Amino acid sequence: MSDDRKVVVVTGGASGIGLAAVRSFAEQGAHVCILDVSQQGASIVKGLASEYSQASFSFHNADITDWDALAQTFEQIYVEQGRICMVYANAGISQEVPFTILEEKPSKPQLPTLEINLIGTIYSMPQIHLSRVVQKLMSLVAVKLATHYLMKNEIVNSAKAPTRGSILITASIAALYPFPIAPIYAATKHGVVGLVRSLAPHLEKVAIQINAVAPAFIKTNLAADGLQSVVFKKVVLTPMSTLTRGVQQLVSNPSFSGQLAVVHGDNVTMSFPPAFVDEDTENNIETLWKLGIGAAST
């Protein structure tokens, strides 16, 4: 790539929240790499290119649950563009498999939501070169891609914090509150928040920021037609403009890391982890972190 524009990767970027984020980055003149399984990739890029002359785009057909394909796509982007500056791991689904309590014989649950929302997101995450214990634990979930390429960037000493680049993930308000209508979906989004908050201290050591944005009810193509016609008429919807404002608030400030921005109505509100239940718990967790001891001991 000959110019110095930022190269941004957005998974699930062909529609809904992802496409809104693509437009937001395009307004800033970035080269935006859209990763999606949509068959409309060429027409989407053509339309965006005519709308945002200051930006450039590429489309990559990629299934985020396919590790080999996703790794190949990231490598292709890096070779073609020369760098990756920011990764927005947005791709997700809201499909909920019925959680049957009474069964004559327990059946194996089908968990596509878990595969895409959490495992696919982890595939977009880093492998951090810290202690051997941490490396071993992280290799189990293949948290490699984003930081593998961000680590190739030189550190930029901005006024707020040094940075090599940033990672952003789409969570949900279902990560903050009980969400009985979709417990598996809620579990994946709770997992995303835990991932972000727990990876942030590791990534801070190598000047990479990681944050999450948690949208309230936003009208997207993930919802079935019946849901749109019934539920969306009864709830307060959040404008997509609030979502993109939250996205830009997180990615534009390198001092933000491990943060969760809740976007609701016209507001962007930071949500923080709960206070420790007691001093011993706080000290224990901090001690384990300093010793490089992970979940195997808890």
N, C-alpha and C positions, 0 to 999 in steps of 0.2 A: 504494500500500500504506500502510495507516494506522499500523501498529505499527513497531517498530524491530528486529524479528528479522532475522537474517542471511538473505540470499537465496543459495542454493547451487545451482549447475547441475551435474548429473551426467549425462554421456553414457553410454549403455549401462546405464542405471540400473534397468532392469526385471527384472534377474535377476543371479545370480552375485555377483561382486565388487561390481558397481555397486549392486545392491540392498542388499548388506550395508553399503556406504558410505552409501546413502540412509538406512537405519535408524540408522546411527551419528550422522549429522547431525540426524535427527529427534529423537533422544534429547536433543539440546541445544536443542530448540525452534526449529530453523530452518524457513524455508520452502524446501522442496526441489523444484527443477524437474527432472523426470525426462525425459530425452531418449532415445528408443529407437524402434525399428521394430516393437516388439511390438504385436500386436493386442489385448492384454489390458490396455491402459493404464488404462481407466476402472475396471476391477475391482481393479487393483493399487492405485490411488490410494484407492479406497473402503476396501480392507482396511487400508492404512497409516493412513488418517485415523481409523479406529475403534481402532487399536492405539496411536497416538501423539496423544493429545488436545492435547498442548502444542505440536505442530508443525502445519504445513500443507503441502499438496502440490499440484503441478500436473503434468500429463502432456502432453508435446509429441511428436507423431510426427515424427521427424527422422532422416534418413539423413546421417551425418556426412561421406560422400563427395560430397554434393550441396551445393556452396558456397552457391548462391543460397537454397536451402531452409534451410540452417543459419543463414545470416546473418539471414534473415527471422525465424527462431525466436528468436534472441538479441534481436532488436529487439522482438519481441512480449513477451518476458519483461521486458525493461527498461521498456517502456511500462506493462505491467500491474503490475509490482512496484516500480518506481521506482528500482531499483538492482540490481546484481549484485555480490556480495561475494567469491564464490569459485567457481572452475570446476574440476571434476574431469573431465578428459578420459580417460575409462576405456574407452570402447567399443573393442572389438577382436575379432578372430577368430583361431582357431588353424588354420584350413584351410591345408593344405600341398599345393601342386601338385607332382606328381612332377618331380624335377630329372633329366631324361633326359640321360645323358652320350653314349650311342651312338644317333645318329639318321642315317638316310639323308640327310635334309635337315633343317637346323635349323629348328625351329618357334618362332614367337613365344610367349614364356611368358605364361601368364595369371597375373596377380598381384593377386588380390582381397585377399590378406593385406596387401600393401604399400599398397593403396588405403585400407583401413580403419585399419590399425594406425599407419601413419606419416603418410600424406597427410591423412587425416581428423583426426588429432591436430593437425597443423600448422594446419588450418583453424580450430582452437580457440585458436590461439596469437595473439601480439600483432603489430601493426605498430608498431615502436618509432621514436619521433621523435628520432633522433639525426642522424648525418651523412647527407648525401645518398647517399653510397656504400652505407651500411648500409641505408637506406630502399630503395634500388633493388634490392639483393640480396634483401631480405626480401619485397618485393612480388612477386617471382617465385614464391614459394611461398605467398602469401596468408596470411602469419602475422598475423592481424588481430584476430579477434573478442574473445577474452578480455580482452586489455589495452585494446582500444577502449572497453569498458564499465567495466573496473576504473579506467581513467584518469579517469572521470567522478566517482569517489569522492574525498572529502576525505582527506588524509593523517591517520591516527590515530597519535599519538605514544605508542605503548605503552612499557612499561618495558624491553622487549627490543630493539625496533627500530621505526622508523616504517613504516607500512604503509597501502596503499590496498586491499589484498586479495591473494589468492594463487591460484596455479594448481598443480594436481597432475595428474600423468600416471601411468597404469599401465604400468610396464615389465615386466620378468620376469627370473628368474635366467638365462634364455637370453640376456640382454644382457651377462652377465658371463663366461660359459663357452662353449666349443664345444658346439653343440647339433645334432649330425649328423642327428637324426631330422626336423628342421624348419629347414633353413638359411634359407629366406626369412623365416619367422617370426622367427628369431634376428636376421636383418638388420634387420627393422623395429624390434625392441626395442633393438638397439645404436643405431639411429638416434634413438630416443626419448631414450636416455641422453645421446647427444652433443648433441641439441637442448637438453635441460634444462641441462646444464653450460655450454653455450656462450651460451645466452640469459640466464642468471642475472646476469652482470655488467652487461648492458644494463638489465635490469629493476630491478636494485638501485638504479640511478640515479633511477628514478621511483617507488621505494618499493613495488614489487610483487615478491612472492616466487614462485619456481617450483621445484618439486621433483618427484621421481618415487619411486614405491614399486615394489619388485621382488619379487613373490610367488614363493615356491617352489611345490611341487605343492599346489594347492588344488582340491578337487573342485567343479567348476562345470558348468554345462550346455553349455559350449563343447566338452567332450570327447565323442566318440562313445560310444555304449553299449558297444561292444566294448572301447574303451580303458578305460572305467570298470570293467568287469568283470574285466579282465586286469591292466592296469598298476597301477591304484589299489590292488590287493591286494598289490602287491610293492614299493611305494615308501612312504616316510614322508610322510604328508600334513600340511599346515599347517592348523591351525584357522582358520576365518574370523575368529575373535576376534583372532588375532594380526595379521591384515591390517588390521582396523579400528583396532587399537591403533597400528599404524604410520602409518596415515592421519592419525589425530588428533595423533600426535606431531609430524608435519611441519606440519600446517596450524595448530596451536595456538601455534607459536613463530615469530614473524616474523623472528627472527634466522637461521632456516634458509632458505637459498636455494642452488640448484644442488646440492642433496643427493640422494642415492640411499639409500633405506631398504630393506634386504633383509629380508623377513619369511620366516622359516623355522622350522618347529616352533613353539616357544613364544617365539621370540626375534625382536627387531627389531635389526638390526645395520647401522650406517652403512658404506657402501662408498665409498671415495674414489678419485679418478683416480690412475693410476699416476704415479710420480715421473718427472720429465723425464730423458731419457737423458743429457743433459749441460747445462751452464750456457748454452752457446750457443743450444741449442734453446729453453730457457726465455726467454732474453732476446729471441730473434727473435719468438716468439709474443707476448710482452708488448709489444714495439715495434710490431708490426702492429696490435695492439689499440688502443694509444694513438694511432696514426696514423689509425685508422678504415679500415684496408685489410683487405679480406676475402679469401675463398677464391680469387678470380680471380688473385691473385698467388702462390698456393701450388700 
